[in-house]
Amino acid sequence: MRSDRSGASEMSGMLEGLLDELAAHMAFEEEALAGGPGAAGVWEAADLVLLTEEHQRQRAELARIEREALHPDDPLSLALAIRAFIADVRLDMSMEEDRLQRRSVTDLR
């Protein structure tokens, strides 16, 4: 059976990987919106504003989770906060995809 210490270390490593992946994803989206190949005609200026605001909120939440992970008083609460954050990001991504698909279909008309 794992000790609490090894479980915390494993969780810390997974959290670090999650933070890195999300930071890379946000940078990719921001770069694409700023004028990457194919951005013209697909993204609107309002999309960049919405995405930037959402990313600022997500980065603040990630920073809070990261601080809490360094000295977790309540590992269960930390795990639930991470789970809620992931659900929030998945919902945001789904809404972005839906918005782009609707716009693409509208553009075909």
C-alpha positions in Angstrom: 0.0 0.0 0.0 1.3 3.5 -0.9 2.1 5.9 1.8 0.4 9.4 1.9 3.8 10.9 1.0 4.2 8.9 -2.2 0.6 9.6 -3.1 1.1 13.3 -2.6 4.3 13.1 -4.7 2.5 11.3 -7.5 -0.4 13.9 -7.4 2.1 16.7 -7.5 3.8 15.2 -10.6 0.4 14.8 -12.3 -0.6 18.3 -11.4 2.7 19.7 -12.8 2.0 17.8 -16.1 -1.5 19.2 -16.2 -0.3 22.7 -15.6 2.3 22.4 -18.4 -0.2 20.9 -20.9 -2.8 23.6 -20.1 -0.3 26.4 -20.4 0.8 25.0 -23.8 -2.8 24.7 -25.0 -3.6 28.3 -24.0 -0.5 29.6 -25.7 -1.4 27.7 -28.8 -5.0 29.1 -28.9 -3.8 32.6 -28.3 -1.2 32.3 -31.0 -3.8 30.9 -33.4 -6.2 33.7 -32.7 -3.5 36.3 -33.0 -3.2 35.5 -36.7 -1.9 32.0 -37.2 -2.5 30.2 -40.4 -6.2 29.9 -41.2 -7.3 32.4 -38.4 -8.6 35.0 -40.8 -12.3 34.4 -41.5 -12.7 31.9 -38.7 -12.1 33.9 -35.6 -13.5 37.3 -34.8 -12.0 40.0 -32.7 -14.6 39.3 -30.0 -13.3 35.7 -29.8 -9.9 36.9 -28.9 -11.3 39.1 -26.1 -13.4 36.3 -24.7 -10.6 33.8 -24.9 -8.1 36.2 -23.3 -10.5 36.9 -20.4 -11.1 33.2 -20.0 -7.4 32.4 -20.0 -6.7 35.1 -17.5 -9.3 33.6 -15.2 -8.0 30.0 -15.8 -4.4 31.1 -15.2 -5.4 32.7 -11.9 -7.2 29.5 -10.9 -4.2 27.4 -11.9 -1.9 29.6 -9.8 -4.2 29.2 -6.8 -4.3 25.4 -7.2 -0.6 25.3 -7.7 0.0 27.3 -4.4 -2.5 25.1 -2.6 -0.7 21.9 -3.9 2.6 23.0 -2.4 1.2 22.8 1.1 -2.2 21.0 0.9 -4.1 21.3 4.2 -6.8 19.2 2.8 -5.8 16.9 -0.1 -9.4 15.9 -0.8 -10.5 19.5 -1.3 -7.4 20.1 -3.5 -8.4 17.0 -5.6 -12.0 18.3 -5.9 -10.8 21.8 -6.9 -8.6 20.2 -9.7 -11.5 18.1 -10.8 -13.8 21.1 -11.0 -11.2 23.1 -12.9 -10.8 20.3 -15.5 -14.6 20.1 -15.9 -14.6 23.9 -16.4 -11.9 23.8 -19.1 -13.6 20.9 -20.9 -16.9 22.9 -20.9 -15.1 26.0 -22.3 -13.4 23.9 -25.0 -16.7 22.4 -26.0 -18.3 25.8 -26.2 -15.5 27.1 -28.3 -15.8 24.2 -30.7 -19.5 24.6 -31.0 -19.2 28.3 -31.7 -16.6 27.7 -34.4 -18.7 24.9 -36.0 -21.8 27.1 -36.1 -19.8 29.9 -37.7 -18.3 27.5 -40.2 -21.7 26.2 -41.2 -23.1 29.7 -41.4 -20.2 30.7 -43.7 -21.0 27.9 -46.1 -24.5 29.2 -46.7 
